[in-house]
Amino acid sequence: MNFFLIPVILFGLVILASSFFIVKQQTAAIIERFGKFHSIRQSGLHMKIPLIDRIAGRVSLKITQLDVIVETKTKDDVFVRLKISVQYKVIKDKVYDAFYKLDYPHDQITSYVFDVVRAEVPKMILDDVFLKKDDIAIAVKRELNEAMMDYGYDIIKTLVTDIDPDAQVKEAMNRINASEREKIAAQFEGDAARILIVEKAKAEAESKRLQGQGIADQRREIARGLEESVEVLNKVGINSQEASALIVVTQHYDTLQSIGQETNSNLILLPNSPQAGSQMLNDMVASFTASNQIGEAMKKQKPKKLE
């Protein structure tokens, strides 16, 4: 008799233990009685009628992310792959709809993402796809919210996390980018070279101006010195022509002396015979005399009257 009660007691304990179950945090358990929906149990320790009630399933209330890869064509006929990340969760008050109305929510969300992306991207050129990716994400979220809210799903966020054009298109874009940068670099180099040329020309012009001013001052001082020398020679009875010739001869010998003192002087051919000074002096006196005669003759000529 005692041996017969032991299995009964053990069976009773198993049945009693199976009547208790635990639902984890951020999870909801669906309870069915004889195959029909009975209740939804939230997190904590719960009890069900053994052999009558059963846990039909558990639904996570956490935020879930689904990544969808969509390949489509842009307005400028470029094929591009977009990665759309959809973050969604089951609405706590609509666990029944989420569990019973949709078997595969991932497939449903994926279908809507494909539909929206392939409707929006063909309206844009490739550059706009990069610039307006947030607009694509907003359009996907809006469409999904309208469709999935009735099934108990709330779309938290949609993100366009990757835009991948065809490899040849990317290579062409990189070449265009490189060409533009090389063009800008060449423009900057040209501007820099032009500025250097202009500044160099300005510096040379200023240098020549200063050199010219220096030469003019030098000649002015030389002329003043010559004038004073002529005045001194006139006082001792030497006329202006002879004084000028004497000064020229003196400068000639000073020049020869300066050239002889320089060790790195270039070759210069000058008359250096004993008669050179006398010949130079005679030539200068003759030239001065001739110029004076021409001047006197021009003064004596009377200008013709105009008819």
KENU-776569 format. One record per residue (C-alpha): residue in three letters; x, y, z. Coordinates in steps of 0.05 Angstrom, whole numbers, padded with zeros to 5 digits, always signed. Each point is the difference from the previous one (the first is absolute). Layout:
N
alaXYZ
...
This chain:
307
met+00000+00000+00000
asn+00056+00048+00017
phe+00036-00017-00065
phe-00062+00021-00039
leu-00004+00069+00034
ile+00072+00018-00016
pro-00011+00009-00075
val-00064+00037+00012
ile+00035+00048+00048
leu+00057+00010-00048
phe-00049+00013-00058
gly-00038+00050+00044
leu+00065+00036+00017
val+00019+00004-00074
ile-00068+00027-00018
leu+00003+00051+00057
ala+00069+00022-00020
ser-00021+00009-00073
ser-00055+00046+00021
phe+00050+00054+00019
phe+00041+00038-00051
ile+00044+00063-00002
val-00002+00056-00051
lys+00064+00040-00008
gln+00006+00075+00001
gln-00020+00036-00066
thr-00036-00063-00023
ala-00074-00019-00006
ala-00027-00071+00002
ile-00062-00021-00040
ile-00045-00050+00037
glu-00049-00044-00038
arg-00054-00044+00030
phe-00020-00059-00042
gly+00033+00034-00060
lys-00037+00065+00008
phe+00031+00066+00023
his-00010+00009+00074
ser+00046+00054+00027
ile+00066+00038-00004
arg+00048-00004+00059
gln+00054+00051+00013
ser+00066-00009+00037
gly-00001-00037+00066
leu-00024-00067+00030
his-00067-00026-00026
met-00045-00061+00005
lys-00040-00038-00052
ile-00046-00060+00002
pro+00040-00062-00017
leu-00020-00039-00062
ile-00051+00054-00016
asp+00040+00064-00008
arg+00064+00004-00040
ile+00051+00053-00019
ala-00012+00012-00074
gly+00060+00045-00007
arg+00041+00056+00028
val+00007+00069-00031
ser+00060+00045+00014
leu-00015+00072+00016
lys+00071+00023-00012
ile+00021+00044-00058
thr+00022-00043-00059
gln+00041+00021-00060
leu-00010-00027-00070
asp+00051+00016-00055
val-00027-00001-00071
ile+00045+00004-00062
val-00037+00032-00059
glu+00029+00006-00070
thr-00032+00052-00045
lys+00014+00050-00056
thr+00007+00075+00006
lys-00028+00053-00047
asp+00067+00004-00036
asp-00001-00075-00013
val+00050-00020+00054
phe-00012-00065+00037
val+00011+00008+00075
arg-00008-00044+00061
leu-00030+00030+00063
lys+00002-00030+00069
ile-00062+00020+00040
ser+00000-00014+00075
val-00070-00003+00030
gln-00007+00002+00076
tyr-00067-00023+00025
lys-00035-00032+00060
val-00066-00032+00018
ile-00050+00047+00033
lys-00014-00025+00070
asp-00075+00009-00006
lys-00002-00034-00068
val+00036-00065+00014
tyr-00061-00039-00025
asp+00002+00034-00069
ala+00076-00009-00005
phe-00005-00074+00016
tyr-00062-00021-00038
lys-00004+00047-00060
leu+00071-00009-00028
asp+00039-00064-00006
tyr+00065+00031-00028
pro+00004+00074+00018
his+00071+00004-00028
asp-00025-00018-00070
gln-00057+00050+00005
ile+00047+00057+00021
thr+00050-00019-00054
ser-00054+00003-00054
tyr-00021+00070+00021
val+00072+00024+00002
phe+00012-00026-00071
asp-00064+00034-00024
val+00016+00068+00030
val+00074+00002-00019
arg-00014-00022-00072
ala-00052+00055-00005
glu+00043+00056+00029
val+00070-00012-00026
pro-00017-00001-00075
lys-00023+00072+00009
met+00070+00022+00020
ile+00068+00004-00033
leu+00057-00035+00034
asp+00027+00063+00035
asp-00069+00014+00029
val-00004-00071+00027
phe+00060+00016+00044
leu-00025+00070+00018
lys-00073-00020+00013
lys+00009-00067+00034
asp-00037+00027+00061
asp-00060+00014-00045
ile+00001-00073-00023
ala+00003-00024+00073
ile-00059+00045+00019
ala-00041-00025-00058
val+00013-00072+00019
lys-00018+00013+00073
arg-00064+00035-00018
glu-00023-00056-00047
leu+00018-00055+00050
asn-00035+00035+00058
glu-00064+00005-00040
ala+00003-00073-00020
met+00028-00034+00063
met-00039+00037+00054
asp-00061-00043-00014
tyr+00042-00062+00011
gly+00024+00023+00069
tyr+00070+00024-00021
asp+00028+00069+00013
ile+00056+00024-00046
ile+00050+00037+00044
lys+00051+00022-00051
thr+00022-00013-00071
leu+00071+00015-00023
val+00035-00001-00067
thr+00066-00029+00025
asp+00035-00013-00065
ile-00003+00023-00073
asp+00042-00042-00047
pro+00001+00017-00074
asp+00027-00047-00053
ala+00076-00009+00003
gln+00011+00033-00068
val-00042+00060+00022
lys+00041+00008+00064
glu+00064-00003-00040
ala-00026+00053-00048
met-00022+00044+00058
asn+00069-00007+00031
arg+00033+00020-00065
ile-00046+00060-00006
asn+00016+00019+00072
ala+00075-00007-00013
ser-00004+00041-00064
glu-00038+00056+00036
arg+00051+00001+00056
glu+00058+00001-00050
lys-00034+00057-00037
ile-00007+00040+00064
ala+00072-00016+00019
ala+00023+00024-00069
gln-00040+00064+00008
phe+00032+00014+00067
glu+00069-00015-00028
gly-00013+00046-00059
asp-00024+00055+00047
ala+00062-00009+00043
ala+00046+00002-00061
arg-00035+00062-00027
ile+00007+00035+00067
leu+00074-00018+00002
ile+00010+00027-00070
val-00038+00065+00015
glu+00038+00011+00065
lys+00066-00016-00033
ala-00016+00050-00056
lys-00019+00052+00052
ala+00065-00012+00037
glu+00041+00005-00064
ala-00036+00064-00020
glu+00012+00030+00068
ser+00073-00022-00003
lys+00010+00031-00069
arg-00035+00063+00023
leu+00047+00006+00058
gln+00059-00017-00044
gly-00020+00053-00049
gln-00009+00050+00056
gly+00069-00019+00026
ile+00032+00008-00069
ala-00035+00067-00009
asp+00025+00024+00068
gln+00070-00026-00017
arg+00001+00037-00067
arg-00027+00062+00033
glu+00056-00001+00051
ile+00052-00015-00055
ala-00026+00059-00040
arg+00004+00045+00061
gly+00071-00024+00013
leu+00020+00012-00072
glu-00030+00070+00003
glu+00039+00016+00062
ser+00064-00028-00031
val-00010+00042-00063
glu-00009+00062+00043
val+00064-00014+00038
leu+00039-00010-00065
asn-00029+00064-00030
lys+00028+00039+00059
val+00070-00022-00019
gly-00008+00020-00073
ile-00024-00064-00033
asn-00062+00009-00043
ser-00062-00044+00005
gln+00017-00044-00060
glu+00070-00015+00023
ala-00025-00012+00071
ser-00052-00050-00024
ala+00052-00036-00041
leu+00047-00002+00059
ile-00053-00029+00045
val-00016-00054-00052
val+00073-00020-00006
thr+00006-00002+00076
gln-00061-00045+00005
his+00030-00045-00055
tyr+00063-00012+00040
asp-00040-00010+00064
thr-00040-00053-00035
leu+00064-00036-00022
gln+00026+00002+00070
ser-00065-00029+00029
ile+00000-00057-00051
gly+00072-00016+00017
gln-00016-00005+00074
glu-00056-00052-00010
thr+00025-00072-00006
asn-00065-00028-00028
ser-00013+00054-00052
asn-00025-00020-00069
leu+00041+00015-00062
ile-00009+00072-00023
leu+00036+00029-00060
leu+00018+00074+00009
pro+00052+00043-00035
asn+00061+00000+00046
ser+00057+00028-00042
pro+00039+00062+00024
gln-00034+00040-00055
ala-00070-00024+00020
gly-00012+00055+00050
ser+00024+00054-00047
gln-00041-00028-00058
met-00063-00004+00044
leu+00011+00071+00024
asn+00009+00026-00071
asp-00062-00037-00024
met-00043+00028+00055
val+00024+00071-00011
ala-00014-00007-00075
ser-00069-00028+00014
phe-00016+00057+00049
thr+00025+00052-00051
ala-00042-00031-00056
ser-00062-00001+00043
asn+00009+00072+00019
gln+00008+00021-00073
ile-00064-00037-00019
gly-00037+00034+00056
glu+00023+00069-00021
ala-00019-00013-00073
met-00070-00022+00020
lys-00009+00064+00041
lys+00019+00044-00060
gln-00052-00033-00045
lys-00064+00040-00001
pro-00066-00040+00001
lys-00040+00005-00065
lys-00066+00036+00004
leu-00061-00041-00011
glu-00038+00018-00063
